[in-house]
């Protein structure tokens, strides 16, 4: 089992707007292709204006196949265009985490 941890740092004055755009346009497409996330959250303490989400996959091969299919979806491309036009991101971090034998997930 692997987990795809994504941390997006957003411009303070655009964070709420990006979340609305994401919820309306991106989330349904991601659920369609990737399944529901393990976690989707925003920071309240510490580094602010961050959206943090975690996706679960059986393997790297499964992750790559699902993400490739999503990337080809015209609705995903439309979301990417909207998100780019919004220019809400300061930075993005992606980490692939491998579950240990004793992990509850």
C-alpha positions as CSV (number, residue, x, y, z in Angstrom):
1,X,0.0,0.0,0.0
2,X,1.3,3.5,-0.9
3,X,-0.1,6.9,0.1
4,X,0.2,10.0,-2.1
5,X,0.6,13.0,0.3
6,X,0.0,16.3,-1.4
7,X,0.5,19.7,0.3
8,X,-0.6,22.8,-1.6
9,X,0.3,26.2,-0.2
10,X,-2.1,28.9,-1.4
11,X,-2.1,32.6,-1.5
12,X,-4.1,33.8,1.5
13,X,-6.6,35.8,-0.4
14,X,-7.2,33.0,-2.9
15,X,-7.4,29.9,-0.7
16,X,-11.2,30.0,-0.1
17,X,-11.8,30.6,-3.8
18,X,-9.6,27.7,-4.8
19,X,-11.3,25.4,-2.4
20,X,-14.7,26.2,-4.0
21,X,-13.3,25.6,-7.5
22,X,-11.6,22.4,-6.4
23,X,-14.8,21.1,-4.7
24,X,-17.0,21.9,-7.7
25,X,-14.8,20.8,-10.5
26,X,-11.8,18.7,-9.4
27,X,-13.1,16.6,-6.6
28,X,-15.8,14.7,-8.6
29,X,-13.3,13.9,-11.3
30,X,-10.7,12.7,-8.8
31,X,-13.2,10.5,-7.0
32,X,-14.3,9.1,-10.4
33,X,-10.7,8.1,-11.3
34,X,-8.8,7.8,-8.0
35,X,-11.5,6.9,-5.5
36,X,-12.2,8.9,-2.4
37,X,-9.2,10.4,-0.6
38,X,-8.1,9.1,2.8
39,X,-8.0,12.7,3.9
40,X,-8.6,16.1,2.6
41,X,-8.0,19.0,5.0
42,X,-6.8,22.6,5.5
43,X,-4.4,23.8,8.1
44,X,-5.7,25.8,11.1
45,X,-2.4,26.0,13.1
46,X,1.1,26.1,11.9
47,X,1.8,26.9,8.2
48,X,-1.6,28.5,7.1
49,X,-3.4,28.5,3.8
50,X,-2.5,24.9,3.0
51,X,-4.7,22.2,1.6
52,X,-3.4,18.7,2.5
53,X,-4.8,15.6,0.9
54,X,-3.8,11.9,0.9
55,X,-4.7,9.3,-1.7
56,X,-4.3,5.5,-1.2
57,X,-3.1,3.0,-3.9
58,X,-2.3,-0.7,-3.9
59,X,0.9,0.0,-5.8
60,X,2.9,2.6,-7.8
61,X,1.6,1.0,-11.0
62,X,-2.0,1.5,-9.9
63,X,-1.3,5.1,-9.0
64,X,0.3,5.8,-12.4
65,X,-2.5,4.1,-14.3
66,X,-5.2,5.9,-12.4
67,X,-3.5,9.3,-12.6
68,X,-2.8,8.9,-16.4
69,X,-6.5,8.1,-17.0
70,X,-7.5,11.2,-15.0
71,X,-5.1,13.4,-16.9
72,X,-6.8,12.4,-20.2
73,X,-10.2,13.3,-18.9
74,X,-11.5,16.5,-20.6
75,X,-13.2,17.6,-17.4
76,X,-9.9,17.3,-15.6
77,X,-8.2,19.4,-18.3
78,X,-11.0,22.0,-17.9
79,X,-10.3,22.1,-14.1
80,X,-6.6,22.5,-14.6
81,X,-7.3,25.5,-16.9
82,X,-9.6,27.1,-14.3
83,X,-7.1,26.4,-11.5
84,X,-4.2,27.9,-13.5
85,X,-6.2,31.0,-14.3
86,X,-7.0,31.5,-10.6
87,X,-3.2,31.5,-9.9
88,X,-3.8,30.4,-6.3
89,X,-0.7,28.3,-5.7
90,X,2.5,29.4,-4.0
91,X,3.9,25.9,-3.9
92,X,3.1,22.2,-4.1
93,X,4.7,19.2,-2.4
94,X,4.1,15.6,-3.2
95,X,5.4,12.6,-1.2
96,X,4.8,8.9,-1.8
97,X,4.6,7.1,1.5
98,X,4.9,3.3,1.9
99,X,2.8,1.7,4.5
100,X,4.6,-0.3,7.2
101,X,3.6,-3.9,8.1
102,X,2.0,-2.6,11.4
103,X,0.2,0.4,10.0
104,X,-3.5,0.5,10.6
105,X,-4.0,1.7,7.0
